[in-house]
Amino acid sequence: MKIAHFPNNLPNNAVEVYPQLVDAIQATDSLVENDLDADAALIWSVLWYGKMSANKRVWDHYRAQNKPVIVIEVGGLIRNTTWKLGINGINRDADFAIPDIVGNERAKKLGIELKPWKREGEYILICGQHGHSEQWRNMPDMDTYYKDMIKSIRDHSLHPIVVRSHPRFREGLHWQHDENFYKRMDVTWNIPKHIQQTYDSFDLEHMLKHTYYTVSHSSNAGLTSIINGVPANVSASSLAYDMRSKPPLIHYPEREEWLNRLCYVEYFADEISDQWQRLRAKL
């Protein structure tokens, strides 16, 4: 099988895992650079922004021919330490070749533990997403999305609302927002704070200590929320979808099996060759 990759379209943190993946693919198949006529393509993420903007042309070209696109991206369980490798998308839209039967061995290896469900909180937290992601296709502009979510919440709750934009897709910087609307709705804006000595981790877990439930589309915020015991309202593209709550009904489901399967989505860099073998069998 001939697989095309596009090494000029990588983010800086790719150095942590991409060489291992290249070695794994070259051990089983032909890996070529910048080729639009291969059997499959390998790209980093589906965020069409910065260095990765050029990957959209690759994605569109291969998917239009019904050829598979292998997508690698940073994980959400241990950010910049674990990595996702799937076929034809990310999050719940992708095929990660998860085994039919899984146990808790990976959760133990990753050191992921579920915190008890929280049944109260000071506010409802809406977490945004990057508007240039393929995951945001067919979605409204960000200002409209937040307004719609806030109106929906106000139909059933008087809880204070906090809006937390994606740290690299901020209100007033990357898109314009109707400030008067948010003032009338008594909405507070939160600016994500970068955690020192990390590549791009932010302080969401601190916010969750005070959150009644979260709202997000398909980002890692939904996963982090559920793992930390905070109910989450998410879309069908989120890996937290099976655990979702749809307010005003808040659910507190059993999460162990969900977590066990989730931990088969992310891998350490030295495990990425094993994940490649699982995916390869599906190509």
C-alpha positions in Angstrom: 0.0 0.0 0.0 1.2 3.5 -0.8 0.6 6.1 1.8 1.2 9.8 1.3 2.2 12.1 4.1 2.8 15.8 4.1 5.7 16.7 6.5 5.6 20.4 5.8 2.1 20.6 7.3 3.0 19.6 10.9 2.8 21.5 14.2 5.8 21.9 16.5 4.7 19.2 18.9 4.6 16.6 16.1 8.3 15.9 16.9 7.1 14.0 20.0 5.4 11.2 18.0 5.5 11.7 14.3 9.0 10.0 13.7 7.8 6.9 15.5 4.7 6.7 13.2 6.8 7.2 10.1 9.0 4.4 11.1 6.0 2.1 11.8 4.4 2.8 8.4 7.7 2.4 6.5 8.1 -1.0 8.1 4.9 -2.2 6.5 4.1 0.0 3.5 5.5 2.5 1.0 5.4 6.1 2.5 5.7 8.9 0.0 5.8 12.7 0.4 3.2 15.2 -0.9 1.5 12.7 -3.3 -2.1 13.2 -4.2 -2.3 9.8 -6.0 -1.6 7.4 -3.2 -3.8 4.7 -1.8 -4.3 6.6 1.5 -3.2 9.9 3.0 -1.7 10.7 6.5 -2.3 14.2 7.9 -2.0 15.9 11.2 -5.4 16.8 12.7 -8.3 18.3 10.9 -7.7 21.8 12.1 -7.3 23.9 8.9 -5.2 26.6 10.5 -1.5 27.7 10.6 0.9 25.1 9.3 -2.0 22.6 9.0 -4.1 24.8 6.6 -2.7 23.0 3.6 -4.1 19.7 4.9 -7.6 20.7 4.0 -6.7 20.3 0.3 -5.4 16.8 1.0 -8.4 15.9 3.1 -10.9 17.1 0.4 -9.0 15.4 -2.4 -8.7 12.0 -0.8 -12.2 11.9 0.7 -13.7 13.0 -2.6 -12.2 9.8 -4.1 -13.4 7.7 -1.1 -9.8 7.0 -0.2 -9.0 6.8 3.5 -7.3 9.6 5.4 -5.3 8.6 8.5 -5.3 11.4 11.1 -2.9 11.7 13.9 -3.4 14.4 16.6 -2.7 15.3 20.2 -4.6 13.3 22.8 -6.9 14.8 25.4 -6.3 12.4 28.3 -2.6 13.3 28.9 -2.1 16.1 26.5 1.2 16.0 24.5 2.0 12.7 26.1 -0.8 10.5 24.6 -1.8 10.7 20.9 -4.8 9.7 18.8 -4.5 7.8 15.5 -7.7 7.2 13.6 -9.2 6.8 10.1 -11.3 9.5 8.4 -11.6 12.0 11.1 -11.2 12.7 14.8 -13.2 12.1 18.0 -16.4 10.1 17.5 -16.3 10.6 13.7 -13.2 8.5 13.4 -12.5 4.8 13.4 -9.9 4.0 16.1 -10.0 0.2 15.6 -11.0 -0.2 19.3 -11.1 -3.9 20.2 -14.6 -5.3 20.8 -13.7 -6.5 24.3 -11.7 -4.2 26.5 -10.8 -4.1 30.2 -9.4 -1.5 32.5 -5.7 -2.3 31.7 -5.2 0.9 29.6 -6.9 3.1 32.1 -4.5 1.8 34.7 -1.6 2.3 32.4 -2.6 5.8 31.6 -3.4 6.5 35.2 -6.9 7.9 34.4 -9.3 7.7 37.3 -12.9 8.8 37.4 -13.8 11.3 40.0 -17.2 11.0 41.8 -20.1 12.7 40.1 -20.7 16.3 41.2 -24.4 17.1 41.7 -24.2 20.8 42.2 -22.1 23.7 41.1 -21.9 27.5 41.0 -22.3 28.0 37.2 -22.9 26.4 33.8 -19.8 26.4 31.7 -19.9 26.7 27.8 -16.6 25.6 26.2 -15.9 26.8 22.7 -14.0 25.3 19.8 -11.7 26.4 17.0 -13.9 27.6 14.2 -11.4 26.4 11.5 -11.7 22.8 12.4 -13.4 20.2 10.2 -15.3 19.3 13.3 -17.0 22.8 13.0 -18.3 22.1 9.5 -22.0 23.0 9.1 -21.9 24.8 12.4 -23.0 28.5 12.8 -20.5 31.3 13.4 -19.2 31.2 17.0 -21.3 34.2 18.2 -24.5 32.6 17.0 -23.5 29.3 18.5 -23.0 30.8 22.0 -26.2 32.8 21.7 -28.2 29.7 20.8 -26.7 27.8 23.7 -27.3 30.6 26.2 -31.0 31.0 25.1 -31.5 27.2 25.4 -30.0 27.2 28.9 -32.1 30.2 30.0 -35.2 28.2 29.0 -34.7 25.9 32.0 -32.0 27.4 34.3 -31.2 30.6 36.2 -27.7 29.4 37.0 -24.9 31.9 36.2 -23.4 31.1 32.8 -19.6 31.3 32.0 -18.4 31.2 28.4 -14.9 30.0 27.8 -13.7 30.4 24.2 -11.1 28.1 22.7 -7.7 29.6 23.8 -6.7 30.0 20.1 -10.1 31.2 18.8 -11.0 34.0 21.2 -13.8 36.5 21.1 -12.8 39.9 20.0 -9.6 38.6 18.5 -10.5 35.9 16.0 -14.2 36.7 15.7 -16.6 39.5 16.7 -19.3 39.1 19.3 -22.4 41.0 20.3 -21.3 42.3 23.7 -24.7 43.8 24.5 -26.4 40.4 24.2 -24.1 38.8 26.7 -24.4 41.7 29.1 -28.2 41.4 29.0 -28.0 37.6 29.6 -25.6 38.2 32.6 -22.9 36.0 31.0 -19.3 36.1 32.3 -16.4 35.4 29.9 -13.5 33.3 31.1 -10.0 33.5 29.6 -8.2 30.2 29.5 -5.0 30.3 31.5 -1.9 28.5 30.1 -0.4 26.0 32.6 3.2 26.9 33.0 5.8 24.4 31.8 3.3 22.7 29.4 3.2 23.0 25.6 -0.5 24.0 25.4 -2.4 22.8 28.4 -4.9 25.1 30.1 -6.8 25.4 33.4 -10.1 23.7 32.6 -9.9 21.3 35.5 -9.7 24.2 37.9 -12.9 25.6 36.4 -14.7 22.3 36.7 -14.4 22.3 40.5 -17.1 25.0 40.4 -19.2 23.9 37.4 -22.7 22.4 37.6 -22.5 21.1 34.0 -20.6 21.9 30.8 -21.7 22.5 27.2 -19.4 21.8 24.3 -19.5 20.5 20.7 -16.9 17.8 20.2 -13.7 19.1 21.9 -11.7 17.5 24.7 -13.7 19.6 27.2 -16.5 17.1 27.2 -14.2 14.2 28.1 -12.4 16.2 30.8 -15.7 17.2 32.2 -17.1 13.6 32.4 -13.9 12.2 33.9 -13.9 14.9 36.5 -17.5 14.1 37.5 -19.2 17.0 35.9 -22.2 16.2 33.6 -21.7 17.4 30.0 -24.0 18.3 27.1 -22.2 17.4 23.9 -22.8 16.7 20.2 -22.8 13.4 18.4 -19.3 14.0 17.3 -17.9 14.0 20.8 -16.3 11.0 22.4 -18.3 11.9 25.5 -21.6 11.5 23.6 -22.6 8.2 25.2 -22.3 9.9 28.6 -24.1 13.1 27.7 -26.8 14.9 29.6 -29.5 16.9 27.8 -30.6 19.5 30.2 -32.9 20.1 32.0 -32.4 16.3 32.6 -29.0 15.8 34.1 -27.7 12.2 34.0 -25.1 10.5 36.1 -24.5 7.2 34.2 -22.0 4.4 34.9 -18.8 5.5 33.3 -16.3 2.6 33.7 -16.9 0.8 30.4 -17.0 4.2 28.6 -13.6 5.1 30.1 -12.1 1.7 29.3 -13.0 2.1 25.6 -11.9 5.8 25.6 -8.4 4.7 26.8 -8.1 2.6 23.6 -8.3 5.8 21.6 -5.0 7.3 22.9 -1.5 5.9 23.0 2.0 6.9 24.2 4.5 7.6 21.4 6.2 4.3 21.9 2.9 2.5 21.4 1.9 4.2 18.2 3.3 1.4 16.0 0.9 -1.0 17.7 -2.0 1.3 17.0 -0.8 1.6 13.4 -1.0 -2.2 13.0 -4.6 -2.2 14.3 -5.6 0.6 11.9 -3.8 -0.9 9.0 -6.0 -4.0 9.2 -9.0 -1.8 8.5 -7.6 0.1 5.5 
